[in-house]
Amino acid sequence: MTVTETPQAQADSADLPLRRNRRFQALWVGGAGAAMSVNMALVAIPVLVLAVTSSAMVAGLYGLVTGVTAFAAGVPAGAILDRYDRRTLLIVSELVRALAFATLLLALTLGTPGVVHLLALAAVTGLTQPLSSGARMLATRSVVPPAQLTSALTQEEVRSHSASILGPALGGMLYAASRTLPVVGIVAGYVVSALCALAVPRDKEASRERRAQPGGGMLGGLALLLRVPVLRASIIALSVLNLGGSALDLLVVVLIRANGGSEAEVGFAFTIVSVGGLAGAGLVGLLHKHLSPGALLIGLYVWGGALTAALAVPLGFWWYGVVLALAVLPLPATMVLVDILIFRQVDDALRGRTITATITMLTVGAALGPFVAGLLLEYAGPVPAVLAVSGVFLAAGVYALSKRVIRTARWPRPQESGA
């Protein structure tokens, strides 16, 4: 038996274009608020922690605690999403994040927050991250009919990359005016997200059905990823992609600084990269129309590997930004591909665990990337490090090409999209 995803809500919106689907538009606005909060925090919070503690170690520890707790919470979050009402979980997780940053705002107003307070904030942020992300992905399915899901996910990619451009800049500007202002903005973004989540239909009846089905326990999603050949091959290939991509971030910073670039030029280069990601959202439909999933994934590695090698040419910060912007053009299409190759192939009773297991495995690659880049920089130097990462992308492409389940993967027909 396949558990349906709030069929009445989908039926109500089946004949509506996405622009007139009020539930989806509300969810999109809420997601934009949460994404802006996350991206403002990327810049403002480390600077704030450094300012109030005068310790680079504490600033680094804040990021470490956030990452470790997010990784630890990934698998349990999936089990929770498959057992309980996802609308409630989305609202609660966003309100918890808003409340956590509100305590920081209060501490700043009254004086100076302590290290324990800051690390507790990092832990709460990390613990709620996979629950919020997974609940939002599942909520989109509950308000959008299967035939429109790819278009909805493309719009979410636009939101994500827009926030990655605007959020850090806004966080920096607000902090320059007052150290409390970015925290106010972060709290407001999460509150908006929670309020907009009220538009998502409840799925209490579906959650009861999901609990009644056997699902392999808390590790059911991870077990499924490793057991099914196409899922296993896809997640390994994508984890390698994340490893190489996160390694590139550090390599580009070092390359720009090694060639006399300033911190401002580093920031501008990554702004160019974000613009490339935003432009890539407009290519999702075109790439999906003309390429099979396997061809898209394999082509991404070849494209990324070739462009990464071009970073070895030192033409200035603008060159590094443009090269990476071109490299990330296919990424939005690839993120939608993850949904199609993995999430749409899984029964709803197991989908929450599969989503969070996927996010967790991709996080491993992203976490290892800077460490690998650091080793390469330490023992080989910037240019050999760049060429090594280029080789990683190309090797991953060869791996994907060697897997028949990836080469022969196809886009599902509309009636299969929500299966």
LUMLOLUM-836831 format. One line per field, with one value per residue (C-alpha): x, y, z; residue in one letter; residue number from 1. Coordinates in pm, 1 decimal. Layout:
N
px	c(X_...)
py	c(Y_...)
pz	c(Z_...)
res	c(A_...)
n	c(NUM_...)
//
This chain:
419
px	c(0.0_126.8_39.0_-103.4_25.7_-271.5_-467.9_-742.6_-496.3_-335.3_-673.2_-770.3_-460.5_-435.4_-582.7_-409.4_-80.9_180.3_148.5_-217.4_-154.0_-181.3_-55.8_258.8_318.8_284.5_525.7_766.6_758.4_816.9_1107.8_1252.8_1231.5_1409.7_1674.1_1745.1_1785.4_2030.5_2235.6_2239.4_2363.1_2647.3_2814.7_2675.9_2696.8_3066.1_3158.3_2941.3_3087.3_3438.5_3350.3_3193.4_3445.1_3764.0_3839.0_3877.9_3865.6_3515.6_3405.1_3533.5_3380.9_3041.5_3051.9_3177.5_2897.1_2637.9_2772.1_2812.8_2465.5_2305.7_2479.5_2377.0_2014.3_1974.6_1864.6_1638.7_1475.0_1372.9_1203.4_1013.1_901.0_762.0_567.4_411.5_226.0_479.0_301.7_330.9_695.7_778.8_609.5_765.5_1118.1_1100.6_963.7_1237.6_1500.9_1335.2_1322.9_1687.0_1802.9_1560.7_1752.5_2070.4_1899.8_1794.6_2146.2_2292.5_2040.7_2121.5_2496.2_2721.3_2623.4_2850.9_3033.3_2794.6_2498.1_2656.8_2741.5_2391.3_2255.6_2481.2_2351.6_1985.4_2050.4_2213.4_1955.7_1661.0_1821.9_1747.3_1396.1_1312.6_1470.8_1305.3_965.4_977.8_1064.1_776.9_540.0_601.1_473.1_158.5_56.5_173.5_33.3_291.2_284.9_397.2_655.1_958.6_848.3_793.1_1138.7_1290.3_1126.3_1271.5_1617.8_1562.9_1471.6_1776.3_2028.4_1865.6_1899.0_2263.9_2326.6_2123.2_2147.0_2521.5_2530.0_2227.2_2372.3_2695.4_2521.1_2293.2_2587.7_2776.7_2481.9_2430.3_2528.4_2169.8_2007.1_2110.3_1979.0_1647.0_1642.7_1720.0_1440.5_1195.7_1280.8_1210.3_885.6_768.6_856.5_653.5_350.7_357.5_373.6_17.0_-87.9_33.8_-246.9_-234.7_-146.7_-243.5_-444.0_-156.1_88.6_-122.2_-108.4_268.0_316.5_111.6_344.4_671.7_958.8_1277.6_1304.9_1505.5_1767.1_1510.8_1590.6_1966.1_1919.2_1707.1_1969.6_2235.8_2014.6_1862.4_2127.5_2018.5_1983.7_2317.5_2504.5_2339.8_2413.6_2779.9_2825.6_2656.2_2856.9_3177.5_3033.2_2974.6_3325.6_3483.0_3253.6_3322.4_3696.3_3679.0_3544.9_3860.5_4087.9_3942.9_3987.0_4352.8_4410.8_4268.8_4466.7_4785.6_4758.4_4719.9_4340.9_4163.9_3884.4_3641.5_3752.0_3700.6_3346.0_3280.8_3405.5_3159.0_2880.5_2951.7_2927.8_2585.7_2466.7_2573.9_2362.7_2064.1_2107.8_2130.6_1779.6_1653.7_1820.5_1646.2_1366.9_1601.1_1853.0_1583.6_1421.3_1732.9_1933.1_1849.4_1921.0_2233.8_2360.5_2300.7_2491.3_2781.8_2793.7_2806.1_3125.7_3294.9_3186.4_3296.8_3626.0_3720.2_3629.3_3802.7_4127.7_4088.9_4124.8_4495.7_4528.9_4579.6_4386.5_4244.1_3955.1_3696.7_3830.2_3784.7_3431.8_3332.9_3480.1_3296.5_2977.6_2991.8_3069.2_2756.9_2517.0_2396.9_2366.7_1999.8_1905.4_2108.3_1928.6_1596.5_1753.6_1818.3_1447.1_1358.8_1620.3_1584.0_1292.6_1020.8_1112.8_1038.8_705.6_581.3_597.2_976.5_1036.5_1118.5_1390.6_1520.8_1540.1_1727.8_1954.8_2040.8_2109.2_2326.2_2533.2_2578.3_2684.6_2966.8_3109.6_3071.8_3245.4_3537.7_3597.1_3772.7_3985.3_4094.6_4162.3_4369.4_4584.1_4637.6_4728.0_4966.5_5156.2_5110.1_5032.9_4739.7_4775.8_4834.0_4543.0_4314.9_4420.9_4366.8_4008.0_3954.0_4068.5_3821.7_3533.6_3646.5_3694.5_3342.9_3217.3_3389.1_3227.5_2882.0_2941.6_3037.4_2702.7_2434.0_2159.4_2271.9_2327.0_1978.4_1788.3_1490.3_1267.9_940.6_617.4_392.4_170.3_478.2_622.3_449.4_466.6)
py	c(0.0_347.9_627.8_926.4_1275.8_1485.0_1400.2_1654.3_1942.1_1818.5_1776.1_2130.6_2270.1_2025.0_2266.2_2578.5_2716.9_2752.1_3131.0_3094.0_2811.1_3008.3_2723.1_2684.9_3060.1_3093.8_2805.4_2963.4_3297.7_3118.9_2928.5_3256.0_3395.7_3093.8_3095.3_3463.9_3394.2_3112.1_3318.9_3630.0_3412.3_3275.3_3616.0_3795.1_3524.9_3426.5_3798.0_3853.2_3554.7_3675.9_4025.9_3926.3_3652.6_3785.8_3421.8_3273.7_2932.4_2993.6_3123.3_2803.4_2592.8_2753.6_2624.7_2283.1_2239.2_2340.8_2089.6_1801.3_1839.2_1870.4_1549.6_1367.9_1480.1_1377.2_1014.9_1069.7_1366.7_1141.6_896.5_1181.4_1316.9_977.4_934.2_1272.6_1558.5_1731.7_2068.5_2081.8_1976.5_2250.5_2518.8_2400.4_2373.1_2726.8_2870.8_2694.6_2853.7_3194.0_3155.4_3048.4_3359.7_3572.0_3466.4_3589.4_3920.3_3952.9_3875.4_4137.4_4392.5_4325.1_4286.3_4022.8_3657.3_3396.3_3117.6_2852.6_3050.0_3082.8_2713.7_2621.3_2838.4_2654.3_2319.3_2421.8_2554.4_2227.7_2001.4_2173.5_2207.6_1857.6_1855.6_2192.1_2111.5_1771.5_1901.3_2180.1_1940.3_1713.8_2009.3_2112.9_1773.3_1817.6_2140.6_2073.0_1803.1_1554.4_1696.2_2038.8_1917.4_1973.0_2330.9_2389.5_2256.9_2480.3_2783.2_2672.5_2663.7_3025.0_3111.5_2933.9_3100.2_3442.4_3412.0_3308.3_3634.3_3873.0_3714.5_3747.5_4103.6_4201.4_4035.8_4228.9_4562.7_4517.6_4423.2_4733.1_4942.1_4753.0_4411.3_4342.7_4423.0_4103.9_3898.4_4081.9_3995.9_3630.2_3603.5_3776.1_3538.6_3228.9_3376.9_3450.4_3094.3_2951.8_3169.3_3081.3_2711.1_2746.1_2725.0_2364.1_2110.8_1881.8_1520.7_1356.6_1084.7_1010.6_1008.1_739.8_531.2_579.0_461.7_149.5_44.3_-145.7_85.2_-68.2_149.8_468.9_352.2_244.4_532.1_476.9_102.5_168.0_401.1_133.5_-155.8_-25.3_-11.3_313.6_492.0_362.0_459.1_802.4_890.1_783.4_992.4_1294.1_1264.0_1283.1_1588.2_1756.9_1670.2_1829.4_2131.1_2214.1_2165.7_2422.0_2688.9_2681.9_2645.3_2955.2_3160.8_3055.6_3117.0_3467.7_3556.9_3398.2_3621.3_3939.5_3955.7_4119.1_3988.1_4207.5_4048.0_3703.9_3801.8_3945.7_3627.6_3417.4_3662.8_3590.1_3219.3_3267.8_3455.6_3153.9_2928.9_3161.3_3161.4_2783.2_2763.5_2889.3_2596.4_2319.9_2265.0_2280.1_2034.5_1791.9_1807.9_1725.8_1507.3_1187.2_1181.8_975.2_1199.7_1506.2_1361.2_1234.0_1558.0_1758.7_1580.6_1627.9_1993.2_2055.2_1872.5_2071.1_2406.6_2328.2_2272.6_2625.1_2764.9_2684.6_2988.5_3298.8_3574.9_3749.1_3717.9_3783.1_3481.7_3247.9_3378.1_3340.9_2990.5_2868.8_3045.4_2846.9_2529.7_2562.3_2633.0_2268.2_2240.6_2346.0_2084.8_1833.0_1917.6_1851.5_1532.8_1418.7_1449.0_1255.4_979.6_925.0_1088.1_1018.6_651.9_600.2_529.5_820.2_606.1_603.7_933.3_1144.4_902.4_879.0_1257.3_1310.5_1010.4_1160.5_1502.0_1337.2_1144.5_1452.5_1643.6_1395.0_1482.9_1855.2_1821.0_1622.8_1865.1_2145.2_1888.1_1729.2_2073.1_2166.2_1855.3_1919.6_2282.9_2189.5_1916.7_1994.8_2365.9_2553.3_2458.2_2083.0_2092.1_2239.9_1978.4_1702.6_1818.4_1834.8_1473.4_1382.8_1521.0_1333.0_1010.3_1046.4_1089.3_764.8_594.0_719.9_616.9_265.8_216.5_88.4_192.1_553.9_538.8_395.6_606.3_790.5_1074.6_943.5_1010.9_1268.4_998.9_833.1_1150.2_1119.7_743.0)
pz	c(0.0_-88.9_148.3_-36.5_33.7_149.9_-166.3_-101.3_-93.9_-413.8_-579.3_-482.6_-655.9_-946.8_-1203.4_-1071.5_-1206.9_-934.6_-932.4_-824.7_-578.4_-254.0_-37.1_-245.4_-267.3_109.7_162.3_-87.6_96.7_427.5_277.3_152.4_504.9_652.3_376.4_435.5_808.5_741.2_497.4_715.2_1001.3_786.1_794.6_1098.1_1364.9_1325.4_1326.2_1632.3_1817.2_1740.5_1860.1_2192.3_2281.1_2115.3_2036.9_1689.8_1853.5_1989.1_1649.4_1491.0_1767.0_1699.6_1341.3_1451.5_1707.3_1446.5_1195.5_1439.0_1589.7_1244.0_1137.0_1456.0_1424.1_1060.6_1100.1_1406.0_1230.3_942.6_1176.0_1343.0_1004.5_907.1_1231.3_1305.0_1139.7_915.7_920.4_1299.6_1286.4_1036.6_1245.2_1572.0_1428.1_1286.1_1611.0_1809.8_1586.0_1621.8_1999.5_2016.8_1832.8_2036.4_2349.0_2180.2_2101.9_2465.5_2587.2_2353.0_2472.8_2839.2_2799.1_2647.4_2582.4_2733.1_2553.4_2689.9_2559.1_2214.3_2190.0_2307.2_2026.1_1781.2_1909.0_1876.0_1525.5_1421.2_1585.2_1415.7_1072.7_930.1_1077.3_922.6_585.2_560.6_670.4_411.4_129.5_229.5_272.1_-88.4_-199.6_5.4_-170.0_-526.5_-759.0_-894.7_-1248.4_-1117.3_-867.6_-1090.3_-1161.3_-789.3_-703.3_-971.4_-809.4_-476.6_-635.5_-745.3_-386.5_-246.8_-476.6_-440.3_-62.9_-98.5_-286.9_-72.8_273.7_345.3_211.4_418.9_728.1_684.4_629.3_929.9_1150.1_1037.4_1162.8_1490.1_1616.3_1721.1_1385.2_1200.1_1492.3_1465.3_1094.9_1163.6_1420.1_1183.5_897.9_1106.4_1242.8_887.0_792.5_1081.5_1002.8_633.5_723.2_854.4_487.1_471.2_520.8_821.2_751.2_1079.6_905.6_668.2_959.6_1131.0_812.3_788.2_1146.1_1070.9_789.3_838.4_755.3_887.6_1197.5_1233.2_982.7_722.7_486.6_504.3_454.6_146.3_-1.7_38.6_-73.4_-398.1_-677.4_-844.5_-510.3_-384.6_-702.1_-713.7_-352.3_-380.1_-693.7_-538.1_-215.3_-419.2_-595.8_-260.3_-144.1_-449.6_-440.5_-76.5_-134.3_-415.2_-181.4_29.5_-272.5_-439.3_-121.3_-103.2_-474.2_-459.3_-146.7_-286.7_-593.5_-389.0_-367.8_-73.5_148.9_-44.6_-370.2_-218.4_-128.1_-472.9_-640.1_-440.8_-523.7_-890.7_-810.1_-648.9_-956.7_-1162.4_-941.6_-982.2_-1360.4_-1352.2_-1205.6_-1540.3_-1716.5_-1520.3_-1771.1_-2069.9_-1925.6_-1811.7_-2154.9_-2354.2_-2113.5_-1929.6_-1554.5_-1611.1_-1888.8_-1671.8_-1377.0_-1588.0_-1785.8_-1463.9_-1357.9_-1694.6_-1706.6_-1348.6_-1393.1_-1703.0_-1549.9_-1221.9_-1411.6_-1555.6_-1202.5_-1227.0_-1456.6_-1232.2_-1411.7_-1105.0_-860.7_-1133.4_-1326.2_-1030.9_-977.3_-1342.2_-1372.2_-1062.6_-1176.5_-1501.2_-1306.4_-1089.2_-1376.7_-1386.1_-1006.0_-972.2_-1232.4_-1034.6_-709.6_-882.1_-1019.7_-659.5_-594.2_-908.3_-883.8_-510.1_-328.4_-586.3_-597.9_-228.7_-60.5_148.9_462.8_426.9_249.3_554.9_660.8_304.4_266.1_591.8_526.0_187.3_339.1_605.8_352.0_135.9_447.0_500.3_159.9_226.9_564.6_423.7_136.2_329.1_514.7_186.5_41.0_344.7_309.5_-61.1_0.9_280.9_97.1_-272.8_-315.8_-473.6_-840.7_-782.9_-535.9_-802.3_-1055.3_-796.7_-732.0_-1108.1_-1119.9_-843.1_-1050.2_-1359.0_-1161.5_-1020.7_-1376.6_-1475.0_-1174.3_-1272.9_-1633.4_-1519.3_-1340.5_-1572.8_-1328.8_-1369.3_-1745.9_-1803.2_-1547.3_-1694.4_-1590.6_-1444.4_-1627.6_-1453.5_-1308.3_-1153.5_-1003.3_-670.5_-643.6)
res	c(M_T_V_T_E_T_P_Q_A_Q_A_D_S_A_D_L_P_L_R_R_N_R_R_F_Q_A_L_W_V_G_G_A_G_A_A_M_S_V_N_M_A_L_V_A_I_P_V_L_V_L_A_V_T_S_S_A_M_V_A_G_L_Y_G_L_V_T_G_V_T_A_F_A_A_G_V_P_A_G_A_I_L_D_R_Y_D_R_R_T_L_L_I_V_S_E_L_V_R_A_L_A_F_A_T_L_L_L_A_L_T_L_G_T_P_G_V_V_H_L_L_A_L_A_A_V_T_G_L_T_Q_P_L_S_S_G_A_R_M_L_A_T_R_S_V_V_P_P_A_Q_L_T_S_A_L_T_Q_E_E_V_R_S_H_S_A_S_I_L_G_P_A_L_G_G_M_L_Y_A_A_S_R_T_L_P_V_V_G_I_V_A_G_Y_V_V_S_A_L_C_A_L_A_V_P_R_D_K_E_A_S_R_E_R_R_A_Q_P_G_G_G_M_L_G_G_L_A_L_L_L_R_V_P_V_L_R_A_S_I_I_A_L_S_V_L_N_L_G_G_S_A_L_D_L_L_V_V_V_L_I_R_A_N_G_G_S_E_A_E_V_G_F_A_F_T_I_V_S_V_G_G_L_A_G_A_G_L_V_G_L_L_H_K_H_L_S_P_G_A_L_L_I_G_L_Y_V_W_G_G_A_L_T_A_A_L_A_V_P_L_G_F_W_W_Y_G_V_V_L_A_L_A_V_L_P_L_P_A_T_M_V_L_V_D_I_L_I_F_R_Q_V_D_D_A_L_R_G_R_T_I_T_A_T_I_T_M_L_T_V_G_A_A_L_G_P_F_V_A_G_L_L_L_E_Y_A_G_P_V_P_A_V_L_A_V_S_G_V_F_L_A_A_G_V_Y_A_L_S_K_R_V_I_R_T_A_R_W_P_R_P_Q_E_S_G_A)
n	c(1_2_3_4_5_6_7_8_9_10_11_12_13_14_15_16_17_18_19_20_21_22_23_24_25_26_27_28_29_30_31_32_33_34_35_36_37_38_39_40_41_42_43_44_45_46_47_48_49_50_51_52_53_54_55_56_57_58_59_60_61_62_63_64_65_66_67_68_69_70_71_72_73_74_75_76_77_78_79_80_81_82_83_84_85_86_87_88_89_90_91_92_93_94_95_96_97_98_99_100_101_102_103_104_105_106_107_108_109_110_111_112_113_114_115_116_117_118_119_120_121_122_123_124_125_126_127_128_129_130_131_132_133_134_135_136_137_138_139_140_141_142_143_144_145_146_147_148_149_150_151_152_153_154_155_156_157_158_159_160_161_162_163_164_165_166_167_168_169_170_171_172_173_174_175_176_177_178_179_180_181_182_183_184_185_186_187_188_189_190_191_192_193_194_195_196_197_198_199_200_201_202_203_204_205_206_207_208_209_210_211_212_213_214_215_216_217_218_219_220_221_222_223_224_225_226_227_228_229_230_231_232_233_234_235_236_237_238_239_240_241_242_243_244_245_246_247_248_249_250_251_252_253_254_255_256_257_258_259_260_261_262_263_264_265_266_267_268_269_270_271_272_273_274_275_276_277_278_279_280_281_282_283_284_285_286_287_288_289_290_291_292_293_294_295_296_297_298_299_300_301_302_303_304_305_306_307_308_309_310_311_312_313_314_315_316_317_318_319_320_321_322_323_324_325_326_327_328_329_330_331_332_333_334_335_336_337_338_339_340_341_342_343_344_345_346_347_348_349_350_351_352_353_354_355_356_357_358_359_360_361_362_363_364_365_366_367_368_369_370_371_372_373_374_375_376_377_378_379_380_381_382_383_384_385_386_387_388_389_390_391_392_393_394_395_396_397_398_399_400_401_402_403_404_405_406_407_408_409_410_411_412_413_414_415_416_417_418_419)
//
